[in-house]
Amino acid sequence: MKIAIPTNDDILSAHFGHCKTFVLVDVDLKKKRVLNKVVLDAPKHEPGVLPRFLADQGVNVIIAGGMGNQAICLFEENKIEVVLGAPEKSSDDIISDFLNGTLKTDKNLCDH
């Protein structure tokens, strides 16, 4: 599985469309371990660009603080599961919590 985390200085960005980078992490869910981690600069934020960009990278799940309904629909159309309401923590902490089943999510931090 490949997970994307929108970040600014390796901290989850509250709104994925405003992030500077994406941390992409390949994980083995059965063994609960990280296989590979890369950081990519985010492309320019325009409607529909980020879901296609991440789909092209082979992403299966995006963990974000918040995003608009249009973006959620575009991710779902690209077969990418959306996890919203994640806290502003380091990408390593987010991945660790996700793998251990302890990632605490709250409401979507985006209101559009």
MARNU-846828 format. One record per residue (C-alpha): y, x, z; residue number from 1. Coordinates in Angstrom, 3 decimals, padded with zeros to 6 digits. Example, Ala and Ser with C-alpha at 12.3 -4.5 7.8 and 13.67 -1.06 7.14 Angstrom:
2
+----------+----------+----------+-----+
|        v |        u |        w | num |
+----------+----------+----------+-----+
| -004.500 |  012.300 |  007.800 |   1 |
| -001.060 |  013.670 |  007.140 |   2 |
+----------+----------+----------+-----+
//
This chain:
112
+----------+----------+----------+-----+
|        v |        u |        w | num |
+----------+----------+----------+-----+
|  000.000 |  000.000 |  000.000 |   1 |
|  003.510 |  001.190 | -000.770 |   2 |
|  006.362 |  000.099 |  001.498 |   3 |
|  010.082 |  000.351 |  000.725 |   4 |
|  012.756 |  000.620 |  003.409 |   5 |
|  016.442 |  000.457 |  002.437 |   6 |
|  018.266 |  003.133 |  004.422 |   7 |
|  021.537 |  004.850 |  005.164 |   8 |
|  021.001 |  008.276 |  006.751 |   9 |
|  017.331 |  007.364 |  007.394 |  10 |
|  018.270 |  004.260 |  009.417 |  11 |
|  017.341 |  000.836 |  008.049 |  12 |
|  020.342 | -000.689 |  006.309 |  13 |
|  021.119 | -004.172 |  007.646 |  14 |
|  021.580 | -005.428 |  004.059 |  15 |
|  019.287 | -003.879 |  001.494 |  16 |
|  021.825 | -004.126 | -001.349 |  17 |
|  024.241 | -001.819 |  000.444 |  18 |
|  021.800 |  001.014 |  001.115 |  19 |
|  022.290 |  004.555 | -000.167 |  20 |
|  018.588 |  005.356 | -000.387 |  21 |
|  015.126 |  003.827 | -000.315 |  22 |
|  012.382 |  005.423 |  001.729 |  23 |
|  009.069 |  004.771 | -000.050 |  24 |
|  005.976 |  005.195 |  002.065 |  25 |
|  002.360 |  005.076 |  000.908 |  26 |
|  000.175 |  003.941 |  003.809 |  27 |
| -003.501 |  003.453 |  004.531 |  28 |
| -003.572 |  000.171 |  006.441 |  29 |
| -007.160 |  000.564 |  007.628 |  30 |
| -006.551 |  004.005 |  009.128 |  31 |
| -002.955 |  003.142 |  010.095 |  32 |
| -001.562 |  006.342 |  008.658 |  33 |
|  001.112 |  007.546 |  006.308 |  34 |
| -000.205 |  009.160 |  003.128 |  35 |
|  003.079 |  010.053 |  001.438 |  36 |
|  006.807 |  009.553 |  001.989 |  37 |
|  009.638 |  010.032 | -000.519 |  38 |
|  013.337 |  009.234 | -000.474 |  39 |
|  015.000 |  007.955 | -003.643 |  40 |
|  018.671 |  007.323 | -004.291 |  41 |
|  019.323 |  003.617 | -004.721 |  42 |
|  020.431 |  002.534 | -008.184 |  43 |
|  023.728 |  000.705 | -008.590 |  44 |
|  023.568 | -002.686 | -006.884 |  45 |
|  023.642 | -005.415 | -009.504 |  46 |
|  021.746 | -008.715 | -009.478 |  47 |
|  018.066 | -008.178 | -010.275 |  48 |
|  018.175 | -004.372 | -010.503 |  49 |
|  016.708 | -003.436 | -007.117 |  50 |
|  013.610 | -005.677 | -007.266 |  51 |
|  012.736 | -004.305 | -010.731 |  52 |
|  013.463 | -000.726 | -009.630 |  53 |
|  011.126 | -001.041 | -006.639 |  54 |
|  008.453 | -002.848 | -008.666 |  55 |
|  008.544 |  000.052 | -011.142 |  56 |
|  007.906 |  002.400 | -008.197 |  57 |
|  004.752 |  000.436 | -007.293 |  58 |
|  006.153 | -001.087 | -004.100 |  59 |
|  004.078 | -003.862 | -002.466 |  60 |
|  006.272 | -004.635 |  000.557 |  61 |
|  009.980 | -004.294 |  001.344 |  62 |
|  011.064 | -004.242 |  004.979 |  63 |
|  014.730 | -005.144 |  005.310 |  64 |
|  017.270 | -006.439 |  007.760 |  65 |
|  018.554 | -009.050 |  005.395 |  66 |
|  018.971 | -010.177 |  001.807 |  67 |
|  020.127 | -013.194 | -000.141 |  68 |
|  017.865 | -015.947 | -001.416 |  69 |
|  018.160 | -014.835 | -005.050 |  70 |
|  016.930 | -011.355 | -004.136 |  71 |
|  014.037 | -012.797 | -002.124 |  72 |
|  012.969 | -014.864 | -005.146 |  73 |
|  013.238 | -011.838 | -007.464 |  74 |
|  011.090 | -009.724 | -005.142 |  75 |
|  008.498 | -012.487 | -004.970 |  76 |
|  008.510 | -012.778 | -008.783 |  77 |
|  007.786 | -009.026 | -008.873 |  78 |
|  004.851 | -009.528 | -006.450 |  79 |
|  006.640 | -007.697 | -003.617 |  80 |
|  006.221 | -009.147 | -000.124 |  81 |
|  009.520 | -009.453 |  001.757 |  82 |
|  009.728 | -008.757 |  005.499 |  83 |
|  013.164 | -009.671 |  006.873 |  84 |
|  014.983 | -009.308 |  010.170 |  85 |
|  013.814 | -005.751 |  010.847 |  86 |
|  015.886 | -003.752 |  013.336 |  87 |
|  018.194 | -000.876 |  012.465 |  88 |
|  015.807 |  001.932 |  013.391 |  89 |
|  014.612 |  005.100 |  011.687 |  90 |
|  012.221 |  004.693 |  008.769 |  91 |
|  009.516 |  006.536 |  010.741 |  92 |
|  009.849 |  004.086 |  013.642 |  93 |
|  009.785 |  001.092 |  011.289 |  94 |
|  006.630 |  002.339 |  009.559 |  95 |
|  004.944 |  003.185 |  012.851 |  96 |
|  005.733 | -000.278 |  014.222 |  97 |
|  004.549 | -001.927 |  010.987 |  98 |
|  001.244 | -000.046 |  010.983 |  99 |
|  000.641 | -000.800 |  014.662 | 100 |
|  001.499 | -004.478 |  014.286 | 101 |
|  004.458 | -004.153 |  016.670 | 102 |
|  007.349 | -004.503 |  014.203 | 103 |
|  009.687 | -007.040 |  015.765 | 104 |
|  011.587 | -009.079 |  013.218 | 105 |
|  014.322 | -011.601 |  013.771 | 106 |
|  016.369 | -013.850 |  011.507 | 107 |
|  017.521 | -012.770 |  008.067 | 108 |
|  020.663 | -010.693 |  008.672 | 109 |
|  022.183 | -011.841 |  005.385 | 110 |
|  024.052 | -015.116 |  005.057 | 111 |
|  024.221 | -015.508 |  001.275 | 112 |
+----------+----------+----------+-----+
//
